[in-house]
Amino acid sequence: MTVIFLYFYALKTQTNVHTMSKDSELTYYEAVRNAGFSRRDFLKFATVTAAFIGLPGTMLSQVVKALETKKRIPVIWEHFQECTGCSESFIRSDHPLPANLILDQISLDYTDTLMAASGHNAEAAKQQSMKENYGNYILIVEGAIPTKDDGVYCTIAGRTSIDILKESAAGALAIFAFGSCSAYGGIQAASPNPTGSVPIDQIITDKPIIKVPGCPPIAEVMTGVIVHYLTFGKLPELDSQGRPKVFYGKRIHDSCYRRPYFDAGLYAPAFDSQEAKDGHCLYKLGCRGPVTYNSCSTMEWNNGTSFPIKSGNPCIGCSEAGFWDNGPFVERLTNIPEFGVESTADTIGKIVLGTAVGAAAIHAVASNFGKKKELQESYCQGVKNEEQIVE
């Protein structure tokens, strides 16, 4: 899928620069039909889109009408101090497919890691798009911005990322900060931060910035925030940190399939233990799911195949600010908020991280005592059964 997508996108970006503005005159529906998709395919896409961004079935007609009548929005995608992991994650989106989103749903006029054009041709395409669509394009930023020594630690074509960001942001109607690097500074800003790296909201203060953190973010979360704007023409509701609530409104802990074991006080003692394989909670191994807001445990990765905790590794809290400096990833937390699934990042507030505490503090967090008894009895019975089999 990725190879096919890149091939067709390369063909698109090799066309004449002056055809890009003509392409963006099409509505979403016109672009889909021109690409050879049927009306049925279009309605399926609209249905998936509505469900994906959390809309009830009664609003499907609104989504269809928006996609039928609105013109595609131009997008400029800049890359600065980063590893390109967010782009790697993005092109693996399954709902919607990135090929459909990029080739049929938006007019991606510039992205230096995916476009076939390079050098002067690529820069000309970007400049033309920003000029013709001034005030009406979305700017996606991937990567932090180094500020030390006048920003020389990230330069492109002889220009610093600070200069490029300011120029690209000037005519943008909104900025999407993809990844923890652009949202929070990422590993570049971790102590001792030798290049003076900062998130983009410390450089750009006069534009709405939507933070989509993660290292990298979930592919469908990145496509989802774009689709939300495409459908409604407005930005999604954000939390106090500037993240879309629809994707960052709940803790990973609250929807984790290992949560009942946490409530029951059943924890995996080691990564390769049988308890870990049986689904016991990874809290004692440093899991930061109780203080991390993201959709990993509900959406999962790679077409809903898995997510870190399901794969046996504790959550490292990569969608939270400063997670690189929050201590060793295998060191458990001390203060876990006793809130249910209705809690949000805004209501819980700042969580203090620290070293391990006694078992009494851990069990004080558990609230579902009935489930605790049930799971413990089930576990003990399973051990007895295994002993009988061995005998």
C-alpha positions as CSV (number, residue, x, y, z in Angstrom):
1,M,0.0,0.0,0.0
2,T,2.7,2.5,1.0
3,V,4.7,1.8,-2.2
4,I,1.6,2.3,-4.4
5,F,0.8,5.5,-2.5
6,L,4.2,7.0,-3.0
7,Y,4.3,6.1,-6.6
8,F,1.1,7.9,-7.5
9,Y,2.0,10.8,-5.3
10,A,5.3,11.1,-7.1
11,L,3.4,11.3,-10.4
12,K,1.2,14.0,-9.0
13,T,4.1,16.2,-7.8
14,Q,5.9,15.9,-11.1
15,T,3.2,17.8,-12.9
16,N,3.6,21.4,-13.7
17,V,3.5,23.8,-10.8
18,H,0.7,25.9,-12.4
19,T,-1.8,22.9,-12.4
20,M,-1.9,22.7,-8.6
21,S,-4.2,25.7,-8.1
22,K,-6.6,24.2,-10.7
23,D,-6.7,20.9,-8.9
24,S,-7.6,22.6,-5.6
25,E,-10.7,24.1,-7.3
26,L,-12.4,20.8,-7.2
27,T,-14.8,19.8,-4.4
28,Y,-14.0,16.7,-2.4
29,Y,-16.8,14.8,-4.2
30,E,-15.6,15.9,-7.6
31,A,-12.1,14.8,-6.8
32,V,-13.3,11.4,-5.6
33,R,-15.4,10.9,-8.8
34,N,-12.5,12.0,-11.0
35,A,-10.3,9.5,-9.3
36,G,-12.7,6.7,-10.5
37,F,-14.6,6.1,-7.2
38,S,-18.3,5.4,-7.3
39,R,-21.1,7.2,-5.5
40,R,-21.2,4.1,-3.2
41,D,-17.5,4.4,-2.4
42,F,-18.0,8.1,-1.6
43,L,-20.8,7.3,0.8
44,K,-18.8,4.6,2.5
45,F,-16.0,7.1,2.9
46,A,-18.4,9.7,4.4
47,T,-19.8,7.1,6.8
48,V,-16.4,6.0,8.0
49,T,-15.4,9.6,8.4
50,A,-18.4,10.4,10.5
51,A,-17.9,7.4,12.8
52,F,-14.2,8.1,13.0
53,I,-14.5,11.6,14.4
54,G,-17.2,10.5,16.8
55,L,-20.3,11.8,15.1
56,P,-23.8,10.1,15.5
57,G,-25.4,8.6,12.5
58,T,-27.9,11.5,12.3
59,M,-25.1,13.8,11.2
60,L,-24.1,11.7,8.2
61,S,-26.1,13.8,5.8
62,Q,-24.1,16.9,7.0
63,V,-20.8,15.2,6.4
64,V,-22.0,14.1,2.9
65,K,-23.2,17.7,2.1
66,A,-19.9,19.2,3.2
67,L,-17.8,16.9,1.1
68,E,-20.0,17.4,-1.9
69,T,-19.9,21.2,-1.8
70,K,-16.6,22.3,-0.3
71,K,-13.4,22.8,-2.2
72,R,-10.3,21.0,-1.2
73,I,-8.1,22.8,1.2
74,P,-4.4,23.5,0.4
75,V,-1.8,22.1,2.8
76,I,1.8,23.0,3.3
77,W,3.8,20.5,5.4
78,E,7.1,21.6,6.9
79,H,9.8,19.4,8.4
80,F,12.3,20.7,10.9
81,Q,14.2,19.1,13.8
82,E,12.7,15.6,13.8
83,C,13.2,12.0,12.6
84,T,10.3,11.9,10.1
85,G,8.6,9.3,12.2
86,C,5.4,11.2,12.1
87,S,5.3,11.0,8.3
88,E,6.1,7.3,8.5
89,S,3.2,6.8,10.8
90,F,0.9,9.1,8.7
91,I,1.3,7.1,5.5
92,R,0.2,3.9,7.3
93,S,-3.2,5.3,8.1
94,D,-6.0,2.9,7.3
95,H,-9.2,4.9,7.9
96,P,-9.0,6.9,5.7
97,L,-6.2,5.6,3.5
98,P,-3.5,8.3,3.1
99,A,-3.6,7.8,-0.7
100,N,-7.3,8.7,-0.7
101,L,-6.8,11.6,1.8
102,I,-3.8,13.2,0.1
103,L,-4.6,12.5,-3.5
104,D,-8.4,13.0,-3.4
105,Q,-9.3,15.0,-0.3
106,I,-6.7,17.7,0.1
107,S,-4.4,19.6,-2.1
108,L,-1.0,18.8,-0.6
109,D,1.1,21.4,-2.3
110,Y,4.4,21.0,-0.4
111,T,6.1,18.3,1.7
112,D,9.8,17.8,1.2
113,T,9.8,14.1,2.4
114,L,7.1,12.8,0.0
115,M,7.1,15.0,-3.1
116,A,9.1,14.0,-6.1
117,A,10.0,17.6,-7.0
118,S,13.1,19.1,-5.3
119,G,15.2,22.2,-5.2
120,H,13.8,25.2,-7.0
121,N,10.7,23.4,-8.4
122,A,9.6,22.4,-4.9
123,E,10.2,25.8,-3.4
124,A,8.4,27.5,-6.4
125,A,5.3,25.2,-5.8
126,K,5.3,26.2,-2.1
127,Q,5.7,29.9,-2.7
128,Q,2.9,29.9,-5.3
129,S,0.5,28.0,-3.1
130,M,1.1,30.2,-0.1
131,K,0.6,33.3,-2.3
132,E,-2.5,32.2,-4.0
133,N,-4.1,30.7,-0.9
134,Y,-2.9,33.3,1.6
135,G,-5.1,33.0,4.7
136,N,-6.8,29.8,3.5
137,Y,-4.3,27.0,3.8
138,I,-3.4,24.6,6.6
139,L,0.2,24.5,7.8
140,I,1.4,21.1,9.2
141,V,4.7,21.3,11.2
142,E,6.7,18.2,12.1
143,G,9.7,18.8,14.3
144,A,11.0,21.2,17.0
145,I,12.7,24.6,16.3
146,P,16.3,25.1,17.6
147,T,16.8,28.7,18.8
148,K,20.4,28.7,20.1
149,D,23.0,30.5,18.0
150,D,20.3,32.1,15.9
151,G,18.8,28.7,15.0
152,V,21.8,27.5,12.9
153,Y,21.2,23.9,14.0
154,C,18.4,23.3,11.6
155,T,18.8,25.0,8.2
156,I,17.2,24.2,4.9
157,A,18.6,25.8,1.6
158,G,20.6,28.2,3.8
159,R,17.7,29.4,5.8
160,T,17.0,28.6,9.5
161,S,13.9,26.7,10.5
162,I,12.8,29.8,12.5
163,D,12.7,32.0,9.3
164,I,10.9,29.2,7.3
165,L,8.3,28.6,10.0
166,K,7.5,32.3,10.4
167,E,7.1,32.7,6.6
168,S,5.0,29.6,6.2
169,A,2.8,30.5,9.2
170,A,2.1,34.0,8.1
171,G,-0.7,33.1,5.7
172,A,-1.9,29.9,7.4
173,L,-5.4,29.8,8.8
174,A,-4.3,27.2,11.3
175,I,-1.3,25.1,12.2
176,F,-1.2,21.4,13.1
177,A,1.7,20.4,15.2
178,F,2.2,16.8,14.3
179,G,4.3,14.8,16.9
180,S,5.7,15.6,20.3
181,C,8.7,17.4,18.8
182,S,6.6,20.2,17.3
183,A,4.0,20.1,20.1
184,Y,6.4,20.0,23.1
185,G,10.0,20.1,21.8
186,G,10.5,16.4,21.9
187,I,13.8,14.7,22.6
188,Q,15.6,17.7,21.1
189,A,14.4,19.8,24.0
190,A,15.2,17.2,26.6
191,S,17.8,18.2,29.2
192,P,20.4,19.6,28.6
193,N,18.8,20.8,25.3
194,P,22.1,21.8,23.6
195,T,20.4,23.4,20.6
196,G,17.8,25.4,22.5
197,S,14.9,23.6,20.9
198,V,11.4,24.8,21.5
199,P,7.9,23.8,20.4
200,I,6.4,25.8,17.6
201,D,4.0,27.7,19.9
202,Q,7.0,29.5,21.4
203,I,7.7,30.9,18.0
204,I,4.3,31.5,16.5
205,T,1.9,33.1,19.0
206,D,-0.7,34.7,16.7
207,K,-2.2,31.6,15.0
208,P,-4.4,28.8,16.2
209,I,-2.2,25.8,16.9
210,I,-3.6,22.3,17.2
211,K,-1.2,19.9,19.0
212,V,-1.2,16.3,17.9
213,P,1.5,14.8,20.1
214,G,2.9,11.3,20.2
215,C,6.2,9.8,19.3
216,P,4.9,9.3,16.7
217,P,1.1,10.1,16.8
218,I,-1.4,7.4,15.8
219,A,-1.8,7.6,12.0
220,E,-5.6,7.8,12.2
221,V,-5.4,10.6,14.8
222,M,-3.4,12.7,12.3
223,T,-5.7,12.0,9.4
224,G,-8.7,12.5,11.7
225,V,-7.9,16.1,12.7
226,I,-7.5,16.9,9.0
227,V,-10.8,15.2,8.1
228,H,-12.6,17.1,10.9
229,Y,-11.6,20.4,9.4
230,L,-12.4,19.2,5.9
231,T,-15.9,18.2,7.0
232,F,-16.9,21.1,9.2
233,G,-14.6,23.9,8.2
234,K,-13.7,24.6,11.8
235,L,-11.1,23.3,14.3
236,P,-12.0,20.5,16.7
237,E,-12.6,21.3,20.4
238,L,-9.2,21.4,22.3
239,D,-8.2,20.7,25.8
240,S,-6.1,23.1,28.0
241,Q,-2.9,21.9,26.2
242,G,-4.3,22.5,22.7
243,R,-4.9,18.8,21.9
244,P,-8.2,17.6,20.2
245,K,-10.4,16.3,22.9
246,V,-11.9,13.7,20.6
247,F,-8.6,11.9,20.5
248,Y,-6.9,13.1,23.7
249,G,-9.9,13.4,26.1
250,K,-9.3,10.2,28.1
251,R,-6.5,8.4,29.7
252,I,-5.1,5.3,28.1
253,H,-5.5,3.6,31.5
254,D,-9.3,4.0,31.5
255,S,-9.8,2.0,28.3
256,C,-6.9,-0.4,28.7
257,Y,-7.8,-4.1,28.6
258,R,-5.4,-4.6,31.5
259,R,-7.3,-2.1,33.7
260,P,-9.3,-4.8,35.6
261,Y,-6.1,-6.4,36.8
262,F,-4.9,-3.0,38.0
263,D,-8.1,-2.6,40.0
264,A,-7.6,-6.1,41.3
265,G,-4.0,-5.5,42.4
266,L,-2.6,-8.1,40.0
267,Y,0.6,-6.8,38.4
268,A,3.2,-8.4,36.1
269,P,6.5,-8.7,38.0
270,A,8.7,-8.8,34.9
271,F,8.4,-8.2,31.2
272,D,8.8,-11.9,30.2
273,S,6.7,-13.3,33.1
274,Q,3.7,-15.4,32.6
275,E,1.6,-12.8,34.4
276,A,2.6,-10.2,31.7
277,K,1.5,-12.7,29.0
278,D,-1.8,-13.4,30.8
279,G,-2.7,-9.7,30.7
280,H,-1.8,-8.6,34.2
281,C,-1.2,-4.8,34.7
282,L,2.2,-3.4,33.7
283,Y,2.0,-0.6,36.3
284,K,4.9,-1.9,38.4
285,L,7.0,-2.0,35.3
286,G,6.7,1.7,34.8
287,C,3.5,2.0,32.7
288,R,2.4,5.7,32.4
289,G,-1.1,4.9,31.0
290,P,-2.7,6.3,34.2
291,V,-1.3,9.8,33.4
292,T,-1.3,9.7,29.6
293,Y,-4.1,11.0,27.4
294,N,-4.3,9.4,24.0
295,S,-6.3,7.0,21.9
296,C,-3.8,4.1,21.8
297,S,-6.0,1.7,23.9
298,T,-9.1,2.3,21.8
299,M,-7.9,2.8,18.3
300,E,-4.6,0.9,18.5
301,W,-2.1,0.9,15.6
302,N,-1.6,-0.7,12.2
303,N,-5.3,-1.1,11.3
304,G,-6.2,-1.8,15.0
305,T,-3.7,-4.6,15.3
306,S,-2.0,-3.7,18.6
307,F,-0.6,-0.9,20.8
308,P,2.5,-0.9,23.1
309,I,0.7,-2.2,26.2
310,K,-1.0,-5.0,24.3
311,S,2.4,-5.9,22.8
312,G,3.8,-6.2,26.3
313,N,5.6,-2.9,26.8
314,P,4.4,-0.3,29.3
315,C,3.2,3.1,28.0
316,I,6.0,5.6,28.2
317,G,3.7,8.7,28.0
318,C,4.9,10.0,24.7
319,S,1.9,12.2,24.1
320,E,2.6,14.2,27.3
321,A,4.8,17.3,27.7
322,G,8.4,16.7,28.7
323,F,8.0,12.9,28.7
324,W,11.7,12.4,28.0
325,D,12.6,14.1,31.3
326,N,10.0,12.3,33.4
327,G,12.5,9.8,34.8
328,P,13.3,6.2,33.6
329,F,10.6,4.6,31.6
330,V,10.7,1.5,33.8
331,E,10.2,3.4,37.0
332,R,6.7,3.3,38.3
333,L,4.6,6.3,39.3
334,T,3.8,7.3,42.8
335,N,0.7,9.5,42.5
336,I,-2.1,8.0,40.5
337,P,-5.4,10.1,40.3
338,E,-8.4,8.2,41.5
339,F,-10.7,9.3,38.7
340,G,-12.9,7.2,36.4
341,V,-13.3,7.3,32.6
342,E,-15.1,10.6,32.9
343,S,-12.0,12.4,33.9
344,T,-10.0,14.6,31.5
345,A,-6.6,16.2,31.4
346,D,-8.3,19.5,32.4
347,T,-10.0,18.0,35.6
348,I,-7.1,16.0,36.9
349,G,-4.4,18.6,36.4
350,K,-0.7,18.1,36.8
351,I,0.5,14.7,37.9
352,V,3.7,14.4,40.0
353,L,6.0,11.6,38.9
354,G,8.4,9.9,41.3
355,T,9.9,6.7,42.6
356,A,8.3,3.5,43.8
357,V,6.1,3.4,46.9
358,G,4.8,0.6,49.0
359,A,2.1,-1.8,48.2
360,A,-0.4,0.0,50.5
361,A,-0.4,3.1,48.3
362,I,-0.9,1.0,45.2
363,H,-3.9,-0.8,46.6
364,A,-5.3,2.4,47.9
365,V,-5.9,3.3,44.2
366,A,-7.9,0.2,43.5
367,S,-11.7,0.8,43.6
368,N,-13.3,-2.2,42.1
369,F,-13.0,-4.7,45.0
370,G,-15.6,-7.0,43.7
371,K,-13.7,-7.4,40.5
372,K,-10.5,-7.8,42.5
373,K,-11.9,-10.8,44.4
374,E,-13.2,-12.3,41.2
375,L,-9.9,-12.0,39.3
376,Q,-7.9,-13.3,42.2
377,E,-10.0,-16.3,42.6
378,S,-9.9,-17.0,38.9
379,Y,-6.1,-16.7,38.9
380,C,-5.7,-19.0,41.9
381,Q,-8.0,-21.5,40.3
382,G,-5.9,-21.4,37.1
383,V,-2.8,-22.1,39.1
384,K,-4.4,-25.1,40.8
385,N,-5.5,-26.4,37.5
386,E,-2.0,-26.2,36.1
387,E,-0.6,-28.0,39.2
388,Q,-3.2,-30.8,38.7
389,I,-2.2,-31.2,35.1
390,V,1.5,-31.4,36.0
391,E,0.8,-34.0,38.7
